[in-house]
């Protein structure tokens, strides 16, 4: 019924693996729904977003990236028969500060197309390629272990899970990792990193590195010296919100 100009701004690189497209879709959908005064819950907007994305990309897509954008905070997602159940995780102030201080967010300098990487893995799983089936089962078990470590605020266990997850993920398909990424990770380890893994489906984009206490600046410098970029971030307890 009226014209509309929309301006967007993002500090997240394209193909970063940080869910930037999902954050954009959640914010745009929430704003339009409020503009039209259409009663919709966050869950409904997530369902709409997933369908829109799948139709646009023409490959199956997941819903996990929508939840942090919609709700904020720390979430455990349980994929169950009735649907996805979100469990909010609440940490002590000290543990949050520890995570914020020791988790370094980096950018490898190369973007990637997650839809294609994910579809290749899904197709091999459907085709019952044994190596992929076994790796995904291990990643699932790692997710349960990481959930427990976070509930117990066990940073060492969290680090072990990151190592384990990346070890299995990079063997899922060709292109999940690269020489550039492996060089950055190797340099970070030498400088005092405990664990590193690519965000999202892999192949490029952003990564997280968990540094040992007191080694953060050395690890950051090692990442930069090997072609990576350090990105500032902070944890947010709030998801999308509309300001009029």
N, C-alpha and C positions, 0 to 999 in steps of 0.2 A: 504493500500500500504506500510505500515511500522509498525514496532513494537512501542509500546507506554507504558511507565511506568507512572502510576498516583499515586501521594501521596496526601493524604488528612489529614487535621488537624482541630480539632474542640474542643472548650472548653464547648460546649453545651452537657449535658448528654443525652443519648439515652432516648427517650420517655419523653422529657422535656415539650412538648407543646409549644415550642418556634419556631417551624417550621424549625428545624435543617435539617431534611431530604429534605425539599423543598429548603432551601438555598444551600445544597449540589447539588441537581439536577439542579438548576439554574446556579450555577457556573460551574459545569461539562459540561452542555449542551452549555453554552456560549463559554467555552474554545474550545470544540470540533468543534462547528460551525465556530469559527474563524480559527482554525487550517486547516479546510477543505475549508475555504474561501467560505462558503455558505451564501448568503444574507438572513438574517432572522432578523425580528424585535423582540423586547422584548415581544410583545403580542403573536407572533407566538411561541416563545420559551416557554411561559407560557402555551399556548394551548397544545403543544407537551408534556410538563411536566405533565400536568393534565391527559392526556391520558395514558402516561407511568405508572404513579402512580396507576391509576385505574386498568390497566391491571395486574400490578404486585401484588397488594393487593387483587384483585378480589372483591372489594366493591366500591361503588360510593365515589368519593373524591371531595373536594372543590378546589377552586383556590386562596382563600384569602391569604394563606401563601406564595404564589409565589411573590406577589406584593412588599412587603418590601424588599425581597431579590433582585428582579430585579430593582426596582426604588429607594429604600431608602426613607428617609424622612417620613413625616406623610401623610397618605392617607385615604380618605373616598372612599369606594367602593360601587358603585350603581349597583345592579344586575337588569338589564333591559332587555326587549325583544330583542333588537339588540345585546346584550352582556353586558359585565362588563365595566362600565365607571369609570375611576379613577379620583378623584378630589384631587389635592394636597392641603394640609392644611398648611398654613404659620402662624407661631406664632411669637409673639414679643420675643426678647431676654430674657426679664424678666420672661415671662411665661414658656419658655423652661427651664430656670434655675430652676424655681419653680418645674416643673414636674420632672426634673432630680434629684433634691435634695430630694423630698418627696416621690417619687415612689421607693420602695424597691423591688428588684427582689430576690426571695428566691427559694430554691429547697427543696421539701418535703422528698427526699430520696427514693421515689418510682416512677418507670417509669410506663407508661401506653400505651396501644395500642389504639390510637385515632380512627383508622378505624372501629374497632368493636363497640366502644361507639357511634360513629356517625351513623353507620348503624342501630344499635338498635333503636336510636331515629327516624331516617328516616322511618324505617319500621313501627313503632308505629304511626307515622304521616300519612303514606299511609293507614294504617288500621283504621285511623280516631279515635284513642284513644283520647277521649275528653280532658283528663288532659294534654296530651302532646301537642295537638293542641293549647290549651289555653296558656300554658307556652311559647311556641314558639312565639305566637302572642305578648305576653308581652315582650319577649326578643327583638323582632323586634321593638316595641315601645321604649324600653330602648335605643336601638341603635340610633334611631332618636333623642332622648333626649340628649344622650351623644354627638352626632355630633353637636347639637346646643350649648351645654355647651362649647365644645372645640372651636367652632367658636367665642364664646363670651369670651373665656379665663376665664371661671367660674370654679375655682377649687372645690368649695363647691358642685356645681351641678354635677361635674364630679365624686366626691366622692359618692354622693347619687346614681348615676347611677351604679357605681360599686357594691354597696350594693344590689341594686335592681336586677341587672343582676345575681349575684351569688345566691341570694335567689331563683330565678326562675330556674336557670340552675341546681342546685343540686337536684331539684325535678323532673328533666326530666327522669332520669333512675337510677336504683340501680348501685352503683359503681362510680358515678360522684365525690362523696366526700368520706371521710373515717374518722375514729376516729383520726388518726394521724393528718390529715389536719385540722380537726375541733379544735383539741387541740392547734395546732400552731396558728390558727386564733384567738382563745379565748385569748391566752397569749399575742398576739400582740395588741389586743384591750385594754387589761388591761394596757399595757405599753404606750398607746397613739396612736394606729392606728385608722384611720377613716374607712377604708374599706379594704377588701381582697377578692381576687378571684383567682381560679385556671386558668392557661393559657390553651388555647385549649379546648379539649373535656372533660377534667377532669379525675378523677381516680388516679391522682398522678402527677408526674412531677413538673414543676415550677409554681410559683404563684407570683402575685404582691400584695403588701401591700402599701396603701397610708397612710403615717404617718402625724400626726399633726406637724406643724413647731416647731422645738426645741426638738422633741421626737425621732428623727431618731435613735440615738444610743441606746436608751432604747428599742425601738421596735426591732432593729436588735438583741440585746442581748436576748430578750425574744424568738425570733424565734430560735436562736441557742440553747438556754437552753431547748427547747422543741423538739429538734431533727431535726430542719431545718438547711439549709446552705444558707449563703448570697452569691450572685453572683454579681460580678462587671459587669457593662454594661455602654454603652453610646449611645446616639442617633446618627445615621449616616444619613447624607443628601445624600449620594451616595449609589447606589445599586451595583450590580456586575460589576466588571471591569477587563479587561485582561491586564496584564503587561507582555511585552515581554522582 
